[in-house]
Amino acid sequence: MKKTRLILIAFAVPIFYPAGAKLRGKEKAVEGFIGNEKLISGEKLRSYNQRTNLRGCLQTGSHLTAISLAAYALHNSWGSYWAALWFVVLGTLLNFLYAGQHELSHWTVFKARWPNNLFGHLFGFILLMPREHDRMEHYQHHRHTQDPDLDGELQGSPYFNTRSYLWYASGLGYWTGIIWRTFGTAFKRRFPAFFTPKQCLLSTLEARLYLFGYLLIALLSWYLQSWAVIAYWIAPMFATKFIHNCQNLAEHTGMPNESDILINTRTIKSNALLNWLAWNMPYHTAHHTYPAVPFYKLPQLHAEMVAASGREPETISYLSYQWHMLRKLRREGSSEYKGKPLSSY
């Protein structure tokens, strides 16, 4: 019983402690990390870093409301052709919760730490993506973007070939990787090489609590003889992961392995709807350069960066990225940067 209480306390304190849990040593630097100190003055950057709960509430609330409405529409359209449309819409909205989880991991959605942590865990639970593990791994990605040896999102698989790219982009490779990672950390068998012993412990406790929650949902569904969890959550989310992967893969895949953020990160040509859906992550170069700036200020930050640097970062649309990447893979057999922009393939 005592051990159970300790586990629950370890999980709950970072969520509800008013000022936010104290950051571990080197993780303190993530909030103050700047990818390029020359483009924006310190005074201007401080104004960009200011957060407002209203914008965070509007984005979080509108995304969750859209999911609820899509689920309701799907429920009322079973048996008709409209069900296929609402199935795809619901799955897409669920998958793009990761854009929200990502921003919540940066603690930029709300002013206080605890609502960022609370909604971060809610989104992470829905996405089968333990939040603290992802946050710690993502910190490494920001500090060492496109470094095959240190980037937390590249270690073990820095480059794709055609087969591995299609396997991951389809969602099959993504989901098998996420599930294997969660079970691996839960049973202390799989951690990133850069995790400290304390981070490994936190990751293990978190994964076990998430898995326990999934087990409870499965048992309740079995008891109620209900397929709702599959029909309105797991099936649409799994089936439409490939749509979200169009966003994720375009951000860095095939970019140079250099430390300059303006060179190793893409901006994605988008529209107002997709920017809302992805929490403005298409402005990815701006985000990576100044990750403490809230998502709703990224369009203005992007415009100011372009004016200051005198050029646009590498920019490509979702579909154009897929077309050129597949051509590059067919010609060269690898997503590794070969000295030419992706648009030249």
C-alpha positions in Angstrom: 0.0 0.0 0.0 2.8 2.4 0.9 4.5 1.7 -2.5 1.3 2.4 -4.3 0.9 5.8 -2.5 4.5 6.7 -3.4 3.9 5.9 -7.1 0.7 8.0 -7.2 2.4 10.9 -5.4 5.4 10.7 -7.9 2.9 11.0 -10.8 0.6 13.6 -9.3 3.1 16.2 -7.9 4.3 17.5 -11.2 0.7 18.0 -12.3 -0.7 19.8 -9.3 2.2 21.5 -7.6 1.2 25.2 -8.0 4.5 26.5 -9.3 5.2 23.4 -11.2 7.6 20.6 -10.2 11.2 21.6 -10.0 13.1 20.9 -13.2 15.9 18.5 -13.1 19.4 20.0 -13.6 20.0 20.4 -17.3 16.3 20.4 -18.2 16.0 23.9 -16.8 17.7 25.1 -19.9 14.9 24.0 -22.3 12.7 27.0 -21.5 15.5 29.5 -22.1 16.9 27.7 -25.1 17.4 29.9 -28.2 18.3 28.5 -31.6 19.5 31.8 -33.0 20.3 34.8 -30.8 20.9 37.3 -33.6 17.5 37.5 -35.3 15.3 38.9 -32.5 16.3 41.3 -29.8 16.1 40.2 -26.1 13.4 42.8 -25.4 11.3 41.8 -28.3 11.7 38.1 -27.5 10.5 38.7 -23.9 7.3 40.2 -25.3 6.8 37.2 -27.6 7.3 34.8 -24.7 4.4 36.3 -22.7 1.5 33.8 -22.4 -2.2 34.2 -22.1 -4.6 31.7 -20.6 -7.4 32.9 -23.0 -5.6 31.8 -26.2 -4.6 28.5 -24.6 -8.2 27.8 -23.5 -9.6 28.7 -26.9 -7.3 26.3 -28.7 -7.6 23.5 -26.3 -11.3 23.9 -25.9 -12.0 24.2 -29.7 -9.9 21.1 -30.4 -11.6 18.9 -27.8 -15.0 20.3 -28.9 -14.3 19.4 -32.5 -13.4 15.8 -31.4 -16.7 15.6 -29.5 -18.7 16.8 -32.4 -17.0 14.5 -34.8 -17.6 11.5 -32.5 -21.3 12.5 -32.2 -21.6 12.8 -36.0 -19.9 9.4 -36.5 -22.3 7.9 -34.0 -25.3 9.3 -35.8 -24.1 8.3 -39.3 -23.2 4.6 -38.7 -24.7 2.6 -41.6 -24.4 5.4 -44.1 -21.6 6.6 -46.4 -21.2 9.6 -44.2 -19.7 7.4 -41.5 -16.5 7.0 -43.5 -16.0 10.8 -43.7 -16.6 11.3 -40.0 -14.4 8.3 -39.2 -11.5 10.0 -41.0 -12.3 13.5 -39.5 -12.4 12.0 -36.0 -9.2 10.1 -36.4 -7.4 13.1 -37.8 -8.5 15.3 -34.9 -7.4 12.7 -32.4 -3.9 12.3 -34.0 -3.4 16.1 -34.2 -3.8 16.2 -30.4 -0.1 15.5 -30.5 0.5 19.1 -31.7 -1.2 20.1 -28.4 0.7 17.7 -26.3 3.9 19.0 -27.8 3.0 22.6 -27.0 1.9 21.6 -23.5 5.3 19.9 -23.0 6.9 23.3 -23.6 4.6 24.8 -20.9 3.5 27.5 -23.4 -0.2 26.9 -23.6 -1.2 28.2 -20.2 0.6 30.6 -17.8 0.7 28.2 -14.8 2.6 24.9 -15.0 -0.1 22.6 -13.7 -2.8 23.0 -16.5 0.0 22.4 -19.1 0.9 19.2 -17.2 -2.7 18.1 -16.6 -3.8 18.5 -20.3 -0.5 17.1 -21.4 -1.1 13.9 -19.6 -4.7 13.8 -20.9 -3.6 14.2 -24.5 -0.7 11.7 -23.9 -3.1 9.1 -22.5 -5.4 9.5 -25.5 -2.5 9.2 -27.9 -0.9 6.2 -26.1 2.1 8.5 -25.7 3.3 8.8 -22.1 3.8 12.5 -21.7 6.8 12.8 -19.4 8.8 10.3 -21.5 8.0 12.2 -24.7 8.8 15.6 -23.0 12.2 14.4 -21.9 13.0 12.9 -25.3 11.7 16.0 -27.1 14.0 18.2 -25.0 17.0 16.3 -26.4 15.6 16.8 -29.9 15.5 20.6 -29.4 19.0 20.8 -28.0 20.6 18.5 -30.7 18.3 18.8 -33.8 19.4 16.6 -36.7 22.4 15.3 -34.8 22.3 11.5 -35.5 24.2 10.8 -32.3 22.3 13.0 -29.9 18.9 14.0 -31.4 16.3 11.9 -29.3 14.1 11.5 -32.4 16.9 10.2 -34.6 18.9 7.8 -32.4 18.8 4.3 -33.8 17.1 5.3 -37.1 18.6 8.5 -38.5 17.7 7.8 -42.2 14.9 6.1 -44.1 15.0 3.9 -47.2 11.8 3.6 -49.3 10.5 0.6 -47.4 11.1 1.9 -43.9 9.7 5.3 -44.9 6.4 3.9 -46.2 6.2 1.6 -43.2 6.5 4.5 -40.8 4.5 7.0 -42.8 1.6 4.6 -43.1 1.3 4.6 -39.3 2.0 1.0 -38.9 5.7 1.6 -38.0 4.7 4.5 -35.8 2.2 2.6 -33.7 4.3 -0.6 -33.3 7.2 1.6 -32.2 5.1 3.6 -29.6 3.5 0.4 -28.1 6.8 -1.4 -27.9 8.4 1.7 -26.3 5.8 2.0 -23.6 5.9 -1.7 -22.7 9.7 -1.6 -22.8 9.9 1.3 -20.4 7.2 -0.2 -18.2 9.3 -3.3 -17.7 12.7 -1.5 -17.6 14.0 -2.9 -20.8 14.1 0.1 -23.2 15.3 3.6 -22.5 17.0 6.3 -24.6 20.7 6.2 -24.0 20.7 9.8 -22.7 18.1 9.2 -20.0 19.5 9.6 -16.4 18.6 7.0 -13.8 15.9 9.4 -12.4 14.5 9.9 -15.8 14.3 6.1 -16.4 12.5 5.7 -13.1 10.0 8.4 -13.9 9.4 6.9 -17.4 8.9 3.5 -15.9 6.3 4.7 -13.3 4.5 6.7 -15.9 4.3 3.9 -18.4 3.0 1.5 -15.8 0.3 4.0 -14.7 -0.8 4.5 -18.4 -0.9 0.8 -19.0 -2.9 0.3 -15.8 -5.4 2.9 -17.1 -5.7 1.2 -20.4 -6.3 -2.1 -18.6 -9.1 -0.6 -16.6 -10.8 0.8 -19.7 -10.5 -2.6 -21.5 -12.0 -4.4 -18.5 -14.8 -1.9 -18.3 -15.5 -2.2 -22.0 -15.6 -6.0 -21.6 -17.9 -5.8 -18.6 -20.3 -3.4 -20.5 -20.0 -5.4 -23.7 -19.2 -2.1 -25.5 -17.1 -1.5 -28.6 -17.2 2.3 -28.1 -13.5 2.6 -27.2 -12.6 0.8 -30.5 -15.1 2.6 -32.7 -14.6 6.2 -31.4 -11.0 6.1 -30.3 -8.6 3.4 -31.2 -9.7 2.4 -34.7 -10.0 6.0 -36.2 -6.8 7.1 -34.5 -4.8 4.2 -35.7 -6.3 4.2 -39.2 -5.5 7.9 -39.9 -2.1 8.3 -38.4 -0.7 8.6 -41.9 -2.4 12.0 -42.2 -0.6 13.3 -39.2 2.7 11.8 -40.3 2.5 14.1 -43.3 3.2 16.9 -40.8 5.7 15.2 -38.6 7.9 13.8 -41.4 8.1 17.0 -43.3 9.6 19.0 -40.4 13.1 17.6 -40.5 13.4 14.5 -42.7 16.0 14.9 -45.4 17.4 18.1 -44.0 21.1 18.7 -43.4 22.7 17.3 -40.2 23.9 20.7 -39.1 23.4 22.6 -35.9 22.0 25.7 -37.6 18.2 25.7 -37.0 17.6 27.9 -40.1 19.2 25.1 -42.1 18.0 21.9 -40.4 14.3 22.6 -40.0 11.5 23.2 -42.5 8.5 25.5 -42.5 5.4 23.9 -44.0 3.2 25.8 -46.4 -0.3 25.6 -45.0 -3.6 27.3 -44.5 -5.7 28.6 -41.6 -7.5 25.3 -41.0 -4.4 23.2 -41.0 -2.6 25.8 -38.8 -5.4 25.5 -36.3 -5.4 21.7 -36.4 -1.6 21.6 -36.0 -1.4 24.3 -33.3 0.7 26.5 -35.7 3.4 23.8 -36.0 3.7 24.4 -39.7 5.8 27.4 -38.6 8.3 24.9 -37.4 11.5 26.8 -38.1 10.2 29.7 -35.9 9.3 27.2 -33.2 12.7 25.5 -33.2 14.5 28.8 -33.2 12.5 30.2 -30.2 10.7 27.2 -28.5 9.5 29.3 -25.5 7.3 31.4 -27.8 3.6 30.3 -27.5 2.2 28.6 -30.6 -0.3 31.4 -31.2 2.5 33.9 -31.7 4.4 31.9 -34.3 3.0 33.5 -37.4 4.2 36.9 -36.3 7.5 35.5 -35.1 8.0 33.8 -38.5 7.3 37.1 -40.3 9.8 39.0 -38.2 12.5 36.3 -38.6 12.1 36.4 -42.4 12.4 40.2 -42.3 15.5 40.0 -40.1 17.3 37.3 -42.0 16.2 38.5 -45.5 15.1 35.1 -46.7 12.4 32.5 -46.1 13.5 29.2 -44.5 13.1 26.1 -46.6 9.4 25.8 -47.2 7.3 23.1 -48.7 3.7 22.0 -48.7 2.5 18.7 -47.2 1.8 16.9 -50.5 4.8 18.4 -52.3 7.0 17.1 -49.5 5.7 13.5 -49.9 6.1 13.7 -53.7 9.7 14.9 -53.6 10.7 12.7 -50.8 9.5 9.6 -52.6 11.4 10.7 -55.7 14.5 11.2 -53.6 14.2 7.8 -52.0 13.7 6.1 -55.4 16.7 7.8 -56.9 19.1 7.6 -53.9 17.7 5.0 -51.6 18.1 7.1 -48.5 16.5 10.2 -46.9 20.0 11.5 -46.0 20.7 15.0 -47.2 22.9 14.9 -50.3 23.6 18.6 -50.8 20.4 19.5 -52.7 17.1 20.8 -51.4 14.3 18.3 -51.5 12.3 20.4 -54.0 15.1 19.6 -56.6 14.1 16.0 -56.8 
